[in-house]
Amino acid sequence: KSIKGKFNPDDPNQISKLIETLEIEMFEAAKDLNFEEAAKIRDEIGLIKEFNFGINYIEPTKRISN
């Protein structure tokens, strides 16, 4: 799903609500064993947090393991 048009990026309350909604969708997808969809939503949440709150997000596939 695309998040475009779902929120006003200048309103932190809307952004937080969107993240909360996406987290619920992510957990529901995982509960239904739809792990690919859950991972896509997780990555989307990470990018929203990075863009709007400056939280550094690195996609799990790009992390360096020790």
C-alpha positions as CSV (number, residue, x, y, z in Angstrom):
1,K,0.0,0.0,0.0
2,S,1.1,3.5,-0.7
3,I,1.0,6.1,2.0
4,K,0.8,9.1,-0.4
5,G,-2.2,11.3,0.4
6,K,-2.8,9.7,3.8
7,F,-1.3,12.4,5.9
8,N,0.0,16.0,6.1
9,P,3.8,15.7,6.5
10,D,3.7,19.1,8.4
11,D,1.5,17.7,11.2
12,P,3.4,15.5,13.7
13,N,0.1,14.2,15.1
14,Q,-1.0,12.9,11.8
15,I,2.4,11.3,11.2
16,S,2.3,9.6,14.5
17,K,-1.2,8.3,13.9
18,L,-0.1,7.0,10.4
19,I,2.8,5.2,12.0
20,E,0.5,3.7,14.6
21,T,-1.9,2.6,11.9
22,L,0.9,1.1,9.8
23,E,2.3,-0.8,12.9
24,I,-1.1,-2.4,13.4
25,E,-1.2,-3.4,9.7
26,M,2.4,-4.8,10.1
27,F,1.5,-6.9,13.1
28,E,-1.7,-8.2,11.5
29,A,0.3,-9.2,8.4
30,A,2.9,-11.0,10.6
31,K,0.1,-12.7,12.5
32,D,-1.3,-13.9,9.2
33,L,2.1,-15.2,8.3
34,N,2.4,-12.7,5.5
35,F,6.0,-11.8,6.4
36,E,6.9,-10.2,3.1
37,E,4.1,-7.7,3.5
38,A,5.0,-7.1,7.2
39,A,8.6,-6.4,6.1
40,K,7.5,-3.9,3.5
41,I,5.3,-2.1,6.0
42,R,8.2,-2.1,8.5
43,D,10.5,-0.5,6.0
44,E,7.8,2.1,5.1
45,I,7.5,2.9,8.8
46,G,11.3,3.3,9.1
47,L,11.5,5.6,6.1
48,I,8.6,7.8,7.5
49,K,10.4,8.0,10.9
50,E,13.7,8.9,9.2
51,F,12.2,11.5,6.9
52,N,10.0,13.2,9.5
53,F,11.8,12.7,12.8
54,G,15.4,12.3,11.7
55,I,15.6,8.8,13.1
56,N,18.3,7.0,11.2
57,Y,16.8,3.9,9.5
58,I,18.9,1.3,7.7
59,E,16.9,-1.4,5.9
60,P,17.7,-4.8,7.5
61,T,19.1,-6.2,4.2
62,K,21.7,-3.4,4.2
63,R,22.9,-3.9,7.8
64,I,26.3,-5.2,8.4
65,S,26.3,-8.2,10.7
66,N,29.2,-8.9,13.0
